[in-house]
Amino acid sequence: MKDEYDFSEAERGRFFRPGTTLVPPVYLDPDVLAFLTARAEAHGISLDELVNALLKKDIELIEAGE
């Protein structure tokens, strides 16, 4: 960071929003992305919907095995 930055008028927490959920980006391998994109298009749904459905099924399987 440069020494000449002036934070004298800065306001702590100016952009803080309580209860806000951070949605981190998810990066897929190119071959996985291509496969899932094709499946989503074939089913007429968005990639987000398909990935969420697959992950929810995996969660169910994990919880059933515990």
ZAMARGU-4260 file (C-alpha; in steps of 0.2 Angstrom, whole numbers, plus 5000, padded with zeros to 4 digits):
<rodrens>
0) 5000/5000/5000 | 5007/5017/4996 | 5011/5029/5010 | 5002/5044/5003 | 4984/5036/5005
5) 4974/5047/5016 | 4962/5038/5028 | 4958/5053/5039 | 4940/5055/5033 | 4937/5036/5032
10) 4922/5029/5040 | 4923/5012/5049 | 4910/4999/5043 | 4903/5011/5030 | 4899/4996/5018
15) 4895/4983/5031 | 4878/4976/5030 | 4872/4964/5044 | 4865/4948/5038 | 4872/4949/5021
20) 4877/4932/5014 | 4893/4931/5004 | 4891/4921/4988 | 4909/4915/4984 | 4912/4911/4965
25) 4914/4893/4961 | 4926/4888/4947 | 4923/4872/4938 | 4936/4862/4927 | 4933/4866/4908
30) 4927/4848/4905 | 4915/4848/4919 | 4908/4865/4914 | 4906/4859/4896 | 4897/4843/4902
35) 4885/4851/4914 | 4881/4866/4902 | 4876/4853/4889 | 4866/4843/4902 | 4857/4859/4908
40) 4853/4865/4890 | 4846/4847/4886 | 4835/4848/4901 | 4830/4866/4897 | 4836/4873/4914
45) 4850/4885/4919 | 4867/4879/4924 | 4864/4886/4942 | 4848/4875/4943 | 4857/4859/4938
50) 4872/4861/4949 | 4861/4865/4964 | 4850/4850/4961 | 4865/4839/4959 | 4873/4845/4975
55) 4857/4844/4985 | 4856/4825/4979 | 4874/4823/4985 | 4869/4831/5002 | 4855/4819/5004
60) 4866/4804/5000 | 4879/4810/5012 | 4866/4812/5026 | 4858/4796/5022 | 4874/4787/5025
65) 4878/4794/5041
</rodrens>
